[in-house]
Amino acid sequence: MAAETYDERLGAEDVAEWRRIGRVRRYTDGDRLMREGEHATEALFLAAGRVKVVSSSEDGREVVLAYRRPGEVFGEIAALDRGPHSATVIAIGDVLAWSLTTDQFLLFLNRRPGVAIGLLMVMTRRLRQADAQRLNYRARNVLERMAERLLTLAEQCGEEVGDGRRRVAIRVTMPELGASVAAGRESAVKAFARLREMGAVSVDAERRFVIEDAESLARLAAGRARES
């Protein structure tokens, strides 16, 4: 099931009102929409394009936590408590967002309690997903975790390329893929090579991942195809 976005919880009038009072912001590939540790000055609604949410690990590496699509809100938690952002949000290609200052955002929620409830429900779902992921990572090996991550990428950032195959439309590097499944570079390369040998995934001429056999990946992700 695809990850739920805020505009699936917000009504059309709510989204239209955010757009009406918000300030248009445009970003290009690699721009930082928000920076980890900086205090919030605004909340953003992603109107077009995709972004990645990253955080710094203890050893200084940049770890990709998630990829987000249009309909998502960013900076809402920091805007609510006026604290620092817990992660950095980076544009992937061209991005369009609508910005509300922290004061505008709080007033918006006060005037539209349904928005606050929708926001709370999505944040709760994200927390549950994060908790489930932590538990799964303890129980699964790198191959299984990578299979699940590739399926998620194809679901959230994918495009059909024919014959039931699905390509991850954004470019994800091997270090990013490995870090996203809590695996070192060597383990990640080995796991991906095994998935290619199985015919489950491939890499196209633009160095983007292609899901060749989603069923095999799903079996792996569910722990039903453990290798001996």
N, C-alpha and C positions, 0 to 999 in steps of 0.2 A: 504494500500500500504506500502511495506517495506521501511524503511528508506534508503535513498540513501547513498552509500559509495563513497569514493574518487576514488577507482579503477573502478567505473562505469562511472566516468567522465574522468579519465586518460586513455590514450591509453596503449596498451600492451608494447610498446617501452618505454613509460615514467616509468611505473612500473619496467620494467627490468633495466632501467638506475638507478633508485633509489636503487634497490637491488645491482647493480654492484658497485656503489661508496659508498654505505652505510656500516655501521659497524653492524654486527649481534649482537643482544642483546637477552639474554634468561632470563626469569623470572619464578619464581614459585609462587604458590598460596599465596596471601597476600602481595607480593612485591609491592612497590610503584614505578611505572614507572616515575611519576612526582609528585611533591608536591605543593599544593596550597601555593602561596606567594613567592616561590623560583623563582629566575630569570632563564630564559631559557638558556640552553647551547646546546640544540639539539631539533630536530623535529623527531618524530617516526612514522613509517608506520607499522601498526599492520598486520603481515603476517600470524600468526596462534594463535588460542586461543581467549579468551574473556576477557574483562576488564570492570570495573565499574568506572564511573566518579562521584566523590563525592565532596561535599563542606561542610564547617562548618557553622552551623546556628548561630544566635546571642547567643543562650543559650549553645553553645558548642557541640550540637549534630552533628553527621555525617549524612548528607542528600545525598541520592543517586540521582543524576541528570539524569543519563542515563547508559545504558549498551551498549557496542559497540562490534562489530564483526570484523573479518578480512576484510581488505580493508580500514579501517579508518586511518586517520592521527591525531596525537596528538601533542600539543605544537606549532602548526603552527602560532597562533596569537602572542604568546609571542616571538616566534622566529622572527617574522616580525618586532615587535617594541622593541624587547629586553627587554620587561617588565616582570613582575612576572606572573606566571601561575595563572589562575583564579579558578582552581580546582585541585584536586588530582586524579590521575589515578592509580587504583589498579588491579593487576592481579587476575583473577579467574582461578585457575588451572595453567597449564603450558602455557606460552606465548612466542612467538617468534616475534621480531620486528627488523626492519632495521632502524638504526639511521643515521641522517645527522646532523653535527654540524650546528649551526646557520649560519655560513659563507657559508658552503656547501649548505644549504637549499636556501639561497638567491641567490647564484650563479646558482643553479639548476633552480629556477624560472626565472631568467634572460635569461637563455639559452633556456628554454622551456615555452614560454608565454602561450601555451595552458594549461599547468599545473596550472599556476596562475589563469587563467579564471575558470578552473574546481574547484579549491580550493575556489575561491570567490563565485561561484554558490552554493556549498555545505554549506559554512558558512552562506550565505544569507538564504538558506532554513532552516537551524537550528535556526536562529534568528526568522524567521517567525513562526516556530513551537513553539518556546518558548513563543512568544507573544500570539499565539492562545491558548496555554495551560493556560497561566495566565488568559485570558478572560474566558475560559471554567471553570476554578476552581472557579471563582466568581459566575458563574451561576449554577453549578452542586453541588449536595450533595456528601457526602463521598462515598456512595454506587456506584453512577454513576462514580465517579472518579476512584474508585478501579476497577470497571469493565473494564474501558478503559485501565488502567495500566496493568491489567492481560492479556488483549488481545495483548497489545504491547509487553509484555514480551514473550508471546507465539509466536509472529511473529518474534521477533528478536533473541530469544534464545530458540526456541522450537524444539521439535522433535515429530514425529508421534508415537503414542502408540496403534493405532488400533481403529476401529469403529468410526473414525472421531474425536477421542480424541487427544489432544496435550499436551505434558508435557513440563514445563519450565525446560530446561536442567541444569540450574544453580540453586544453592540453594540460595533462597532469604528469609531472616528472616522477621518475622512479623513487627518488628520495622523499617526495611528498607522499606518494602512495605508501611507502614503507613506514614513514612516521605516522601516518593516519591509522595504521594497524599495529602500532607499537612494536615495530620490527626494525632491526638494524639493516643497513644497506645490503650486507651479504645475504642475510636471511630473506629479505624482500626480493632480491634478484633471483635467488634460488627458487622461491615459491612461484614467482611469475613465470620463470622458465618452465617449471613443471606444468603450470596451467596451459602454457603454449603447447607443450608436448602432448597434452591431453586433447588439444583442439578446442579448448573452451574459450580461449581469447587469442587475439592477434594484435598487431600494431600496423597501422596503415602508413602510407607514404608521408603523411603529415605528422607522424609520431603520435597519433591518437589511438587510444585503446578501442578495440572492437570486440563486442561480446558475440562469439560465434556459437556458443552452446549454453544458453541461459539455464537450461534444466540441469546440466552437469554442475554448474556453479551453485545452483540452489541446493542440490544434494550435498555438496561439499559444505556450504554455509550452514546447513542444518545438521552437519555431523553424521550424515548417512552414507558417506563415501570415504571414510577414513582409510588412509593408506596403512599398510602393515609396516 
